[in-house]
Amino acid sequence: MGNLLREYWMPMLPSKELPEADCPPKRVRLLSEDLIAWRQTDGRVGVMQNACPHRGASMFFGRNEENGLRCVYHGWKFDTEGTCVDMPNEPAESNFKHKIKPTAYPTWEKNGMIWAYMGKQSPAPAIPALEFNTLPQEYCYEPTMMLEQNNWVQGVEGDIDTSHIDFLHSRLKLSEGTPNSGGRAGLLGFHNSDKAPKLEIVPTDYGAFYCGRRDWHEGVNNHYYRITQYLLPFWTQIAAGDPNRMSNRAWVPLDDETTLLYNLPYSVNGPIPAERRSGFSAADMVGGFVDDKGNPKKRYLFKAHRDNDYLIDYGVQKTQMFCGIPFAGNLQDIAMTESMGVVYQRDHEHLGTSDAMVIFVRRTLLKAAKQYRDTGELPPTCSDPNLYKVRSASIVLPAGHDWIAATEQARSVDAGQPVSYVIPR
C-alpha cells in the first residue's frame, strides 16, 4: 500500500509554513520518511531527505541561501532537484559532487498548498484536477489542517460513514418550531428522525459515490439523499450543505500511526474577499493548537486531544448533544477513530448494512494495492487527473425518484451546474 500511495501527488505542507524566499527550512514527515522542505531564493520549494548524504547531519540546521540548502557541517549544498551544486571542502578539480544524489522529490504549489510526488514515474504524473486545484486563488479559502493520531484508513472510513452523523454529531432535540428534518443548528449538530439510512453505492473509475437515503420528515413522502464522494486513494467530499462552498478533503499518512487531515475549501459562486480567505479555524473553538516544537507528528494537533479526553462535557451530553465533545472541525470524529487505537484490529469488528461503504472502500484499496504489487498496474486515477472533477451533493426528492439521474450534472464539475444542497435547518 505504501508503494501505491507513492504514485499519487499528496498535499505536503501549507504554503504559509514556508512564507518567503530563503526562510528557515521546515521538518516534514510523509509516508514514514523524515524530510526537510525549504523555499529557495527564486521561490520554488524543495523537499529532500533530512540527512545530509555526507555524514547524516540534519538539514534542518542548513543555510537556505542563493537557490539552495547548504549543510552547516561541511558546506555541501543542494538544489530543489537534489543536485549537489557545491562541495567546498573537496578539491576544486574534484568531480565527487556529481556522484552525490540525495533523495529528493518533485513539488507543486497552488492556492496555499504545497504538494509532493514520491513515486517512480518520470516525469511525475499530472496534478489531480480537484476543483480546488483548477480555480483562481481568489476563489479558494486558506487550507485547514488537523492532526489525527491514528492510521489514515480509520480517518477515511469515518468520513464515508453516513450513519454516524445521526448519533455522534447529533443534538438531542429539535429547536422549537423546527421541522424534524436533516440539517444542523449552530454547533449543536444534526437531527434526523430517520436514523437508519439505506445505502446505495455506485462504483466509478475514481472510486465510488454513494447515498444514504433517509425519510425526510414525518408526514411528507420525500426522501433526503446525502451523497458522498470517495476518490482513490484518500480523498473524500462529504454531502453538500452550502450553496456556495465545497471542499476537497484528504487523509495523508505521515506514517502508519499519524495522519494529517487536509481540508481544501473553495467558493463556487465567485471570488472570496481577501479578508475572508483565511476563514475560521475550528481549532480556535478549543484553544488552538498545541506547540509542536517543530515536530511534524505534533503539527496541527488540537489542544483538545486524547490526553484531555477531547474536552468532553458530560453536562452538555445530558442536555444538548449526543456525545458532549465540542463540535469543532473533525474533533468528534477523531475522538472515535483515535479511541480504536492507532491501528485498529479489524477482525474484532461486527459490520452491519450501514457499513457497506466502509466495506467497499477497504476492498477497493486492497484490490488496488495487490494489483500494483502483482502486475505493476496502477488505478486510472494515477494517469487521468480529470477523474477528480466531481462534487458531492445533497437533495430531497419524492419517494421513488431516481437520485442518480437527478444529481448527475450536479456531481460533475464540468457541467457548470449549481451545487445540489439541502439548507441546514
LUMBATOR-198726 format. One line per 3 residues: number of its first residue (from 1); for each residue y, x, z of N, C-alpha, C. Coordinates in steps of 0.05 Angstrom, whole numbers, plus 5000, padded with zeros to 4 digits. Layout:
<sites>
NUM = Y:X:Z:Y:X:Z:Y:X:Z; ...
</sites>
This chain:
<sites>
1 = 4976:5017:5000:5000:5000:5000:5025:5017:5000; 5024:5039:5014:5047:5057:5015:5054:5068:4987; 5033:5075:4972:5037:5085:4945:5049:5063:4927
4 = 5040:5039:4931:5050:5016:4915:5080:5012:4921; 5087:5012:4947:5115:5007:4955:5133:5029:4943; 5123:5053:4940:5140:5074:4929:5148:5069:4900
7 = 5134:5051:4886:5141:5046:4858:5163:5025:4856; 5175:5017:4878:5197:4998:4878:5222:5011:4888; 5245:5004:4876:5271:5011:4888:5273:4997:4915
10 = 5283:5011:4935:5286:4999:4961:5315:5003:4972; 5326:4983:4985:5351:4989:5000:5346:5011:5020; 5364:5030:5021:5360:5053:5038:5381:5055:5061
13 = 5406:5048:5054:5428:5052:5073:5452:5037:5063; 5467:5023:5080:5492:5010:5071:5512:5032:5065; 5529:5027:5045:5548:5047:5037:5567:5055:5059
16 = 5572:5037:5078:5591:5044:5099:5581:5066:5118; 5555:5072:5117:5544:5094:5133:5552:5121:5121; 5560:5122:5096:5570:5146:5083:5597:5139:5071
19 = 5618:5137:5087:5642:5124:5079:5660:5139:5059; 5656:5165:5057:5674:5180:5039:5660:5206:5030; 5671:5218:5009:5661:5243:4998:5661:5264:5020
22 = 5640:5281:5020:5638:5303:5039:5638:5295:5068; 5631:5270:5074:5629:5261:5102:5603:5272:5114; 5600:5270:5140:5575:5281:5153:5551:5267:5141
25 = 5529:5282:5139:5504:5270:5129:5492:5251:5149; 5472:5235:5140:5460:5214:5157:5430:5217:5156; 5418:5216:5180:5389:5216:5181:5378:5189:5171
28 = 5357:5190:5155:5345:5166:5144:5315:5168:5148; 5302:5146:5154:5273:5145:5154:5264:5122:5135; 5246:5129:5117:5237:5109:5097:5208:5116:5090
31 = 5191:5095:5092:5162:5098:5086:5150:5123:5100; 5157:5125:5126:5146:5146:5144:5156:5174:5137; 5176:5177:5120:5188:5203:5114:5215:5205:5128
34 = 5219:5229:5140:5245:5235:5152:5262:5248:5130; 5285:5236:5124:5302:5244:5102:5330:5249:5112; 5346:5261:5095:5375:5264:5100:5390:5254:5076
37 = 5411:5238:5081:5427:5227:5059:5456:5237:5063; 5469:5242:5040:5497:5251:5041:5511:5242:5016; 5538:5239:5019:5555:5233:4996:5570:5258:4989
40 = 5565:5269:4966:5577:5294:4959:5605:5291:4947; 5617:5312:4939:5646:5313:4932:5652:5294:4910; 5635:5291:4890:5640:5273:4868:5633:5244:4874
43 = 5625:5238:4898:5620:5210:4907:5591:5202:4904; 5575:5217:4890:5546:5210:4887:5532:5214:4913; 5510:5198:4917:5494:5200:4942:5468:5214:4936
46 = 5461:5234:4952:5436:5247:4951:5419:5241:4975; 5392:5242:4971:5374:5239:4993:5350:5258:4989; 5345:5274:5009:5323:5294:5006:5310:5297:5034
49 = 5288:5312:5034:5274:5317:5059:5293:5329:5080; 5289:5320:5105:5307:5330:5126:5295:5356:5138; 5289:5375:5121:5279:5401:5129:5284:5420:5107
52 = 5300:5440:5112:5306:5460:5091:5279:5472:5082; 5274:5475:5056:5249:5486:5047:5246:5516:5052; 5267:5528:5063:5265:5557:5070:5248:5560:5095
55 = 5258:5550:5118:5242:5553:5143:5243:5528:5160; 5250:5505:5148:5247:5480:5161:5269:5470:5179; 5292:5484:5179:5314:5475:5196:5324:5448:5186
58 = 5334:5431:5204:5343:5404:5197:5368:5406:5180; 5369:5391:5158:5392:5389:5141:5414:5371:5153; 5408:5358:5175:5428:5341:5189:5452:5358:5197
61 = 5447:5384:5203:5469:5402:5211:5482:5415:5187; 5474:5407:5163:5484:5420:5139:5513:5416:5133; 5525:5434:5118:5553:5432:5109:5553:5416:5083
64 = 5567:5394:5083:5570:5377:5059:5595:5386:5045; 5593:5402:5024:5616:5414:5011:5611:5421:4982; 5631:5418:4966:5631:5427:4938:5606:5418:4924
67 = 5601:5392:4924:5579:5379:4910:5552:5390:4917; 5547:5392:4943:5521:5399:4952:5519:5400:4982; 5495:5400:4992:5490:5402:5021:5478:5429:5027
70 = 5492:5444:5044:5484:5472:5049:5472:5475:5078; 5449:5486:5079:5436:5491:5105:5453:5512:5120; 5458:5507:5146:5475:5525:5161:5458:5549:5171
73 = 5432:5548:5169:5415:5570:5179:5418:5595:5162; 5414:5593:5136:5416:5616:5118:5432:5610:5092; 5445:5587:5091:5464:5582:5069:5452:5570:5044
76 = 5426:5564:5044:5415:5552:5019:5428:5525:5014; 5434:5520:4989:5450:5496:4982:5435:5480:4960; 5436:5453:4963:5421:5435:4945:5440:5412:4935
79 = 5435:5405:4910:5450:5382:4899:5433:5356:4901; 5444:5334:4890:5431:5308:4894:5404:5306:4879; 5399:5324:4860:5373:5323:4846:5353:5341:4861
82 = 5361:5353:4883:5342:5371:4897:5341:5399:4886; 5359:5406:4869:5360:5432:4857:5374:5452:4877; 5362:5475:4880:5375:5495:4897:5396:5509:4879
85 = 5422:5505:4886:5443:5515:4869:5455:5541:4880; 5447:5548:4905:5458:5573:4916:5439:5583:4937; 5434:5609:4937:5417:5622:4957:5430:5649:4964
88 = 5452:5648:4980:5468:5671:4984:5456:5694:5000; 5433:5689:5013:5421:5711:5028:5400:5726:5012; 5397:5719:4986:5379:5734:4968:5396:5750:4949
91 = 5384:5771:4937:5399:5787:4917:5410:5770:4894; 5434:5778:4885:5447:5762:4864:5430:5760:4839; 5414:5781:4833:5397:5781:4809:5371:5766:4812
94 = 5366:5756:4837:5340:5742:4842:5340:5715:4829; 5316:5707:4819:5313:5681:4807:5297:5662:4826; 5295:5671:4852:5279:5656:4871:5289:5627:4875
97 = 5315:5623:4873:5326:5596:4878:5315:5576:4857; 5308:5586:4833:5299:5568:4812:5270:5559:4817; 5257:5572:4836:5229:5565:4843:5227:5545:4866
100 = 5250:5539:4878:5251:5522:4902:5258:5494:4894; 5242:5475:4902:5247:5446:4895:5239:5429:4918; 5257:5423:4937:5250:5405:4959:5246:5376:4949
103 = 5233:5360:4965:5230:5332:4958:5257:5318:4959; 5264:5306:4936:5289:5291:4934:5284:5267:4917; 5300:5245:4921:5295:5220:4907:5320:5210:4894
106 = 5316:5196:4871:5339:5183:4858:5352:5162:4875; 5378:5158:4873:5392:5137:4887:5409:5121:4868; 5416:5097:4877:5433:5079:4861:5450:5064:4881
109 = 5475:5058:4874:5493:5045:4893:5509:5023:4879; 5511:5000:4892:5528:4979:4883:5532:4959:4905; 5556:4948:4906:5563:4925:4925:5556:4931:4954
112 = 5562:4956:4962:5558:4963:4990:5531:4971:4999; 5512:4975:4979:5485:4982:4986:5476:5006:4970; 5463:5025:4984:5452:5049:4971:5421:5045:4970
115 = 5410:5049:4946:5382:5045:4941:5368:5072:4936; 5342:5074:4941:5326:5098:4935:5301:5090:4921; 5292:5108:4903:5266:5105:4890:5248:5129:4896
118 = 5225:5124:4908:5208:5145:4918:5182:5148:4903; 5180:5135:4879:5155:5134:4864:5152:5156:4844; 5132:5153:4826:5123:5173:4807:5136:5171:4780
121 = 5148:5147:4774:5157:5143:4746:5182:5160:4741; 5183:5172:4718:5206:5188:4709:5212:5182:4680; 5235:5171:4674:5256:5165:4694:5248:5141:4712
124 = 5264:5137:4732:5259:5115:4751:5261:5089:4736; 5246:5068:4745:5248:5042:4732:5276:5030:4736; 5280:5008:4721:5306:4994:4723:5309:4981:4751
127 = 5334:4979:4760:5340:4966:4785:5333:4937:4783; 5322:4925:4804:5316:4896:4803:5341:4880:4800; 5340:4860:4782:5364:4845:4775:5367:4821:4795
130 = 5366:4828:4820:5373:4808:4840:5402:4800:4836; 5409:4775:4842:5436:4766:4836:5457:4783:4850; 5451:4792:4874:5469:4810:4888:5476:4835:4872
133 = 5456:4845:4857:5460:4870:4842:5474:4866:4816; 5477:4841:4806:5488:4836:4780:5517:4825:4781; 5526:4818:4805:5552:4806:4808:5574:4828:4812
136 = 5599:4822:4806:5621:4840:4813:5623:4842:4843; 5634:4864:4853:5636:4869:4881:5651:4846:4896; 5671:4835:4883:5687:4815:4897:5672:4788:4902
139 = 5648:4786:4891:5631:4763:4895:5611:4768:4918; 5610:4792:4929:5589:4799:4948:5600:4804:4975; 5587:4793:4995:5593:4799:5023:5581:4826:5030
142 = 5591:4838:5051:5580:4863:5061:5552:4858:5071; 5533:4875:5063:5505:4872:5072:5504:4873:5103; 5484:4858:5114:5479:4859:5142:5451:4869:5147
145 = 5446:4882:5169:5421:4894:5176:5412:4886:5204; 5386:4887:5208:5375:4880:5234:5348:4894:5237; 5345:4910:5258:5320:4926:5261:5299:4909:5274
148 = 5274:4912:5264:5251:4899:5276:5231:4921:5284; 5221:4919:5308:5202:4939:5318:5174:4929:5315; 5167:4924:5290:5140:4914:5282:5135:4920:5253
151 = 5111:4917:5244:5103:4922:5216:5119:4903:5198; 5125:4913:5174:5142:4898:5155:5129:4872:5146; 5103:4871:5144:5090:4847:5134:5094:4824:5154
154 = 5094:4830:5180:5099:4810:5200:5126:4797:5196; 5146:4813:5188:5172:4803:5183:5173:4785:5159; 5160:4793:5137:5158:4777:5113:5145:4750:5119
157 = 5123:4751:5133:5108:4727:5139:5125:4707:5155; 5142:4717:5173:5159:4699:5188:5178:4684:5170; 5188:4697:5149:5208:4684:5132:5196:4664:5112
160 = 5171:4667:5106:5158:4649:5087:5142:4627:5101; 5146:4625:5128:5132:4605:5144:5152:4582:5150; 5150:4561:5135:5169:4539:5138:5165:4522:5162
163 = 5140:4520:5172:5135:4501:5194:5147:4510:5220; 5152:4536:5224:5162:4545:5250:5191:4536:5255; 5206:4529:5234:5234:4522:5239:5236:4496:5256
166 = 5215:4479:5254:5215:4454:5270:5209:4458:5299; 5203:4483:5306:5198:4490:5334:5216:4513:5343; 5211:4537:5334:5225:4560:5343:5255:4557:5339
169 = 5264:4545:5317:5293:4543:5311:5304:4515:5316; 5290:4499:5331:5299:4471:5333:5315:4466:5359; 5331:4445:5357:5345:4435:5381:5328:4412:5392
172 = 5332:4405:5417:5315:4386:5430:5321:4357:5422; 5346:4351:5415:5353:4324:5408:5376:4324:5388; 5378:4301:5374:5399:4299:5355:5426:4295:5368
175 = 5447:4304:5354:5474:4297:5364:5478:4267:5362; 5495:4256:5379:5499:4227:5378:5510:4219:5351; 5497:4198:5340:5506:4188:5314:5495:4203:5290
178 = 5480:4224:5294:5469:4240:5272:5443:4229:5263; 5439:4223:5237:5413:4213:5228:5391:4233:5232; 5367:4223:5236:5344:4240:5242:5335:4254:5216
181 = 5347:4275:5209:5342:4288:5184:5342:4318:5186; 5335:4331:5164:5335:4361:5164:5363:4372:5167; 5365:4396:5178:5391:4409:5179:5396:4421:5206
184 = 5420:4432:5209:5427:4446:5233:5454:4436:5244; 5457:4438:5270:5483:4431:5282:5492:4456:5297; 5513:4469:5288:5523:4493:5301:5501:4513:5305
187 = 5498:4523:5329:5478:4543:5335:5454:4530:5350; 5453:4504:5351:5431:4491:5366:5406:4489:5350; 5407:4492:5324:5382:4493:5308:5376:4468:5292
190 = 5352:4468:5281:5343:4447:5263:5333:4423:5280; 5331:4400:5266:5318:4377:5279:5307:4360:5256; 5281:4362:5252:5268:4345:5232:5249:4326:5246
193 = 5248:4301:5238:5229:4282:5251:5201:4288:5242; 5197:4298:5217:5171:4305:5207:5167:4335:5212; 5150:4341:5231:5145:4369:5239:5119:4380:5228
196 = 5107:4367:5209:5083:4377:5196:5086:4377:5166; 5101:4397:5155:5107:4397:5127:5081:4401:5110; 5081:4389:5087:5059:4392:5068:5067:4413:5048
199 = 5051:4434:5045:5058:4457:5029:5046:4455:5001; 5062:4464:4981:5053:4466:4954:5063:4493:4943; 5045:4510:4933:5051:4537:4925:5049:4539:4894
202 = 5069:4552:4882:5069:4557:4853:5069:4587:4848; 5046:4599:4841:5045:4627:4835:5062:4634:4810; 5074:4658:4811:5090:4668:4788:5084:4697:4783
205 = 5096:4708:4762:5093:4737:4756:5106:4754:4778; 5127:4743:4791:5141:4759:4811:5130:4755:4839; 5113:4735:4843:5102:4729:4870:5095:4699:4871
208 = 5114:4683:4882:5110:4654:4884:5135:4641:4894; 5137:4615:4889:5155:4598:4904:5139:4575:4915; 5148:4563:4937:5133:4541:4948:5152:4522:4962
211 = 5143:4498:4967:5159:4478:4981:5144:4470:5006; 5159:4464:5027:5150:4450:5050:5161:4422:5048; 5144:4402:5043:5154:4374:5040:5153:4359:5066
214 = 5176:4347:5073:5178:4332:5098:5188:4304:5091; 5181:4284:5106:5194:4258:5105:5223:4262:5113; 5242:4251:5097:5270:4257:5102:5279:4245:5129
217 = 5278:4219:5133:5282:4208:5159:5271:4179:5159; 5268:4169:5182:5255:4143:5186:5270:4121:5171; 5254:4104:5158:5266:4081:5144:5275:4086:5116
220 = 5273:4110:5106:5281:4117:5079:5257:4130:5065; 5250:4121:5041:5227:4131:5027:5234:4155:5010; 5244:4176:5023:5252:4200:5010:5237:4224:5023
223 = 5236:4245:5007:5224:4270:5018:5244:4293:5016; 5243:4309:5037:5260:4333:5038:5243:4357:5030; 5251:4371:5008:5236:4394:4998:5251:4420:5005
226 = 5238:4436:5020:5250:4462:5028:5236:4484:5012; 5249:4495:4993:5237:4513:4973:5245:4542:4978; 5225:4559:4982:5229:4587:4989:5217:4604:4967
229 = 5230:4627:4960:5220:4646:4941:5208:4670:4955; 5186:4680:4944:5175:4706:4953:5172:4723:4928; 5184:4747:4929:5184:4766:4907:5172:4793:4916
232 = 5152:4802:4902:5140:4827:4909:5160:4850:4910; 5157:4869:4929:5137:4868:4950:5146:4855:4976; 5173:4855:4981:5182:4847:5008:5208:4831:5007
235 = 5213:4818:4985:5238:4802:4982:5232:4772:4987; 5251:4759:5000:5250:4730:5004:5277:4718:4999; 5276:4693:4992:5300:4676:4991:5293:4650:5005
238 = 5304:4645:5028:5297:4621:5043:5313:4597:5031; 5304:4573:5037:5315:4549:5025:5345:4548:5028; 5358:4540:5006:5387:4539:5006:5398:4517:5024
241 = 5419:4523:5039:5432:4504:5056:5462:4505:5053; 5472:4518:5032:5501:4521:5028:5506:4519:4998; 5526:4504:4990:5531:4501:4961:5543:4525:4947
244 = 5553:4544:4963:5568:4566:4951:5557:4593:4957; 5536:4595:4973:5527:4621:4983:5497:4623:4981; 5488:4646:4971:5459:4652:4970:5455:4680:4982
247 = 5430:4688:4986:5424:4714:4997:5397:4724:4988; 5396:4750:4983:5371:4764:4979:5364:4779:5005; 5339:4776:5014:5330:4788:5039:5306:4806:5034
250 = 5307:4829:5048:5285:4849:5044:5276:4860:5071; 5250:4863:5074:5238:4875:5098:5228:4903:5090; 5244:4923:5095:5239:4950:5085:5226:4966:5107
253 = 5201:4977:5103:5188:4992:5124:5199:5020:5127; 5210:5026:5151:5217:5054:5157:5191:5069:5162; 5172:5056:5174:5145:5067:5178:5127:5043:5184
256 = 5102:5048:5193:5084:5026:5198:5093:5008:5220; 5109:5018:5238:5116:5003:5263:5145:4996:5265; 5162:5002:5245:5190:4997:5246:5200:4986:5219
259 = 5215:4965:5219:5224:4952:5195:5254:4947:5197; 5268:4950:5174:5296:4943:5173:5300:4919:5155; 5309:4898:5167:5315:4873:5151:5343:4876:5139
262 = 5344:4875:5112:5369:4875:5098:5375:4847:5088; 5399:4838:5092:5409:4812:5082:5432:4818:5063; 5429:4810:5038:5449:4816:5017:5461:4789:5008
265 = 5481:4779:5021:5493:4753:5015:5515:4755:4993; 5518:4733:4979:5538:4732:4957:5547:4704:4952; 5570:4702:4939:5582:4677:4931:5573:4670:4903
268 = 5569:4644:4898:5561:4635:4871:5584:4619:4858; 5606:4616:4871:5627:4599:4860:5654:4613:4857; 5654:4640:4859:5679:4654:4855:5683:4677:4874
271 = 5703:4693:4869:5708:4716:4886:5713:4709:4915; 5706:4727:4933:5710:4724:4962:5735:4739:4969; 5754:4727:4984:5777:4742:4993:5769:4768:5007
274 = 5783:4789:5003:5775:4815:5014:5772:4815:5044; 5789:4800:5057:5788:4799:5087:5763:4784:5097; 5749:4770:5079:5726:4754:5088:5699:4767:5080
277 = 5701:4789:5064:5676:4800:5054:5659:4814:5075; 5672:4823:5096:5657:4836:5118:5641:4815:5133; 5649:4790:5131:5633:4768:5143:5631:4769:5173
280 = 5613:4753:5183:5608:4750:5212:5582:4764:5219; 5583:4781:5239:5558:4795:5247:5545:4780:5270; 5520:4772:5265:5504:4758:5285:5501:4775:5310
283 = 5502:4802:5307:5498:4819:5330:5520:4815:5350; 5544:4807:5341:5566:4803:5360:5561:4780:5379; 5543:4762:5372:5537:4739:5389:5521:4748:5414
286 = 5508:4771:5412:5491:4781:5434:5499:4809:5443; 5525:4815:5440:5535:4841:5450:5536:4864:5431; 5528:4859:5405:5529:4880:5385:5503:4895:5384
289 = 5504:4920:5374:5481:4937:5370:5479:4958:5392; 5455:4968:5398:5452:4990:5417:5463:5015:5404; 5469:5035:5420:5478:5061:5410:5453:5076:5400
292 = 5451:5079:5373:5427:5091:5362:5425:5121:5365; 5448:5133:5373:5449:5162:5377:5438:5178:5353; 5443:5167:5329:5435:5180:5304:5406:5176:5297
295 = 5391:5161:5313:5362:5157:5308:5358:5133:5289; 5348:5137:5265:5345:5114:5246:5326:5093:5256; 5308:5100:5275:5289:5080:5286:5302:5063:5308
298 = 5328:5068:5313:5343:5051:5332:5368:5039:5318; 5374:5047:5294:5397:5038:5280:5395:5008:5274; 5416:4993:5281:5418:4964:5277:5398:4948:5294
301 = 5393:4959:5318:5377:4945:5338:5397:4928:5355; 5393:4902:5356:5410:4885:5373:5407:4892:5402; 5429:4888:5417:5428:4893:5446:5411:4872:5460
304 = 5406:4850:5447:5385:4831:5456:5359:4840:5442; 5341:4851:5457:5316:4861:5445:5293:4858:5465; 5270:4869:5458:5246:4863:5473:5247:4873:5502
307 = 5263:4894:5507:5265:4905:5534:5280:4887:5553; 5296:4868:5543:5310:4849:5560:5303:4820:5552; 5279:4817:5540:5268:4791:5533:5287:4775:5515
310 = 5302:4790:5498:5319:4777:5477:5339:4758:5489; 5346:4762:5515:5366:4746:5529:5358:4716:5530; 5333:4711:5532:5324:4683:5534:5336:4669:5558
313 = 5345:4644:5554:5357:4628:5575:5339:4604:5579; 5324:4603:5601:5306:4581:5605:5320:4555:5612; 5345:4557:5622:5361:4533:5626:5367:4520:5599
316 = 5376:4536:5580:5381:4526:5553:5355:4515:5540; 5333:4529:5546:5307:4519:5535:5301:4491:5546; 5307:4485:5571:5301:4459:5582:5319:4437:5571
319 = 5344:4444:5564:5364:4423:5559:5373:4422:5530; 5372:4444:5515:5384:4444:5488:5366:4454:5466; 5353:4477:5470:5338:4489:5448:5309:4492:5455
322 = 5292:4490:5435:5263:4491:5439:5254:4518:5451; 5267:4540:5442:5258:4567:5451:5276:4580:5472; 5302:4575:5472:5320:4586:5491:5330:4614:5485
325 = 5321:4626:5463:5331:4652:5454:5356:4647:5436; 5377:4662:5438:5401:4657:5422:5395:4655:5392; 5409:4636:5380:5406:4632:5351:5425:4652:5337
328 = 5417:4677:5336:5434:4699:5326:5419:4714:5305; 5426:4710:5279:5411:4723:5258:5382:4716:5259; 5365:4736:5257:5336:4732:5259:5325:4738:5286
331 = 5342:4737:5307:5333:4745:5333:5309:4728:5343; 5310:4702:5339:5287:4685:5348:5262:4693:5334; 5264:4698:5308:5240:4706:5292:5230:4733:5302
334 = 5248:4752:5306:5240:4779:5314:5226:4778:5341; 5235:4761:5359:5222:4759:5385:5193:4751:5382; 5187:4734:5363:5160:4725:5358:5143:4747:5344
337 = 5154:4759:5323:5138:4779:5309:5134:4804:5325; 5154:4812:5341:5150:4835:5358:5131:4830:5381; 5130:4805:5391:5113:4798:5413:5083:4799:5405
340 = 5077:4799:5379:5050:4802:5369:5039:4830:5373; 5057:4849:5377:5051:4877:5376:5061:4890:5351; 5063:4916:5350:5076:4928:5326:5059:4925:5301
343 = 5033:4924:5304:5015:4917:5281:4995:4898:5292; 4998:4872:5285:4981:4852:5296:4953:4853:5284; 4933:4849:5301:4905:4848:5291:4899:4820:5281
346 = 4899:4817:5255:4897:4790:5243:4870:4776:5248; 4849:4791:5255:4823:4778:5260:4824:4762:5286; 4846:4763:5300:4849:4747:5324:4862:4720:5318
349 = 4870:4715:5293:4885:4691:5285:4866:4668:5280; 4878:4644:5279:4865:4619:5271:4885:4604:5254; 4884:4609:5228:4904:4598:5210:4897:4570:5202
352 = 4919:4553:5198:4916:4526:5190:4928:4520:5163; 4930:4495:5156:4941:4487:5130:4970:4495:5127; 4985:4496:5149:5013:4503:5148:5017:4533:5143
355 = 4995:4549:5143:4996:4577:5138:4989:4585:5110; 4988:4565:5092:4978:4570:5065:4994:4592:5050; 5021:4592:5054:5037:4612:5041:5032:4640:5053
358 = 5028:4642:5079:5022:4667:5091:4996:4678:5079; 4976:4661:5077:4951:4669:5065:4955:4679:5036; 4970:4664:5021:4975:4671:4993:4988:4698:4990
361 = 5009:4703:5007:5023:4729:5005:5005:4752:5013; 4989:4749:5033:4971:4770:5041:4952:4777:5018; 4941:4756:5006:4922:4761:4984:4936:4774:4960
364 = 4961:4766:4955:4976:4777:4933:4981:4807:4937; 4990:4814:4962:4995:4842:4968:4969:4859:4967; 4948:4849:4978:4922:4864:4978:4912:4868:4949
367 = 4914:4847:4933:4906:4849:4905:4922:4870:4890; 4948:4869:4894:4966:4888:4880:4960:4917:4888; 4956:4921:4915:4950:4948:4925:4924:4959:4915
370 = 4903:4942:4915:4877:4950:4906:4876:4955:4876; 4891:4938:4861:4892:4942:4832:4906:4968:4825; 4927:4975:4839:4941:5001:4834:4923:5024:4842
373 = 4909:5022:4864:4891:5043:4873:4868:5047:4853; 4857:5026:4843:4833:5028:4826:4838:5032:4797; 4861:5022:4786:4866:5023:4758:4893:5036:4751
376 = 4910:5040:4770:4937:5050:4765:4956:5029:4754; 4947:5004:4751:4964:4983:4740:4983:4972:4762; 5008:4970:4755:5029:4960:4773:5035:4931:4768
379 = 5045:4916:4788:5053:4889:4783:5076:4887:4763; 5079:4864:4749:5101:4862:4729:5128:4867:4741; 5133:4863:4767:5159:4867:4779:5168:4896:4778
382 = 5149:4915:4774:5156:4943:4773:5168:4950:4747; 5164:4934:4726:5174:4941:4699:5194:4921:4688; 5194:4897:4699:5212:4876:4688:5232:4868:4710
385 = 5256:4880:4709:5276:4874:4731:5285:4845:4730; 5283:4832:4707:5293:4805:4704:5276:4784:4719; 5253:4792:4727:5236:4773:4743:5249:4766:4769
388 = 5268:4782:4778:5281:4777:4804:5305:4758:4802; 5310:4747:4778:5333:4730:4774:5327:4701:4781; 5321:4697:4807:5314:4670:4816:5330:4663:4841
391 = 5330:4637:4847:5343:4627:4871:5324:4608:4886; 5329:4605:4911:5315:4585:4927:5330:4558:4924; 5319:4538:4937:5332:4512:4935:5323:4494:4958
394 = 5339:4473:4963:5330:4451:4980:5341:4425:4968; 5325:4404:4970:5332:4379:4956:5319:4356:4969; 5331:4333:4967:5319:4307:4976:5314:4291:4951
397 = 5289:4281:4949:5281:4266:4925:5265:4241:4934; 5265:4220:4917:5249:4197:4923:5219:4205:4924; 5204:4192:4941:5175:4198:4943:5162:4196:4916
400 = 5145:4216:4911:5131:4217:4885:5145:4231:4863; 5170:4240:4868:5185:4254:4847:5174:4282:4843; 5177:4293:4818:5168:4319:4812:5188:4340:4821
403 = 5184:4352:4844:5203:4371:4855:5205:4397:4839; 5183:4404:4825:5184:4429:4809:5202:4426:4785; 5199:4403:4771:5216:4398:4748:5245:4393:4756
406 = 5249:4380:4779:5276:4373:4788:5292:4397:4795; 5278:4419:4803:5293:4443:4812:5290:4466:4793; 5278:4462:4769:5272:4484:4751:5297:4501:4744
409 = 5318:4488:4736:5342:4502:4728:5357:4513:4752; 5356:4499:4774:5370:4509:4798:5357:4534:4809; 5331:4538:4804:5317:4562:4813:5321:4586:4795
412 = 5335:4582:4773:5339:4604:4754:5368:4613:4755; 5373:4639:4759:5400:4650:4759:5413:4646:4731; 5397:4649:4710:5408:4648:4683:5416:4620:4674
415 = 5406:4600:4687:5412:4573:4679:5441:4564:4683; 5454:4578:4701:5482:4572:4707:5486:4545:4721; 5466:4537:4735:5467:4511:4749:5478:4515:4778
418 = 5490:4494:4789:5498:4496:4817:5474:4500:4836; 5480:4509:4859:5459:4513:4880:5448:4485:4887; 5422:4483:4888:5409:4458:4898:5406:4461:4928
421 = 5420:4445:4943:5420:4448:4972:5422:4421:4986; 5414:4421:5011:5418:4398:5028:5439:4406:5049; 5459:4389:5052:5480:4395:5071:5469:4394:5099
424 = 5473:4416:5114:5464:4416:5143:5478:4395:5159; 5463:4379:5174:5476:4358:5190:5465:4358:5218
</sites>
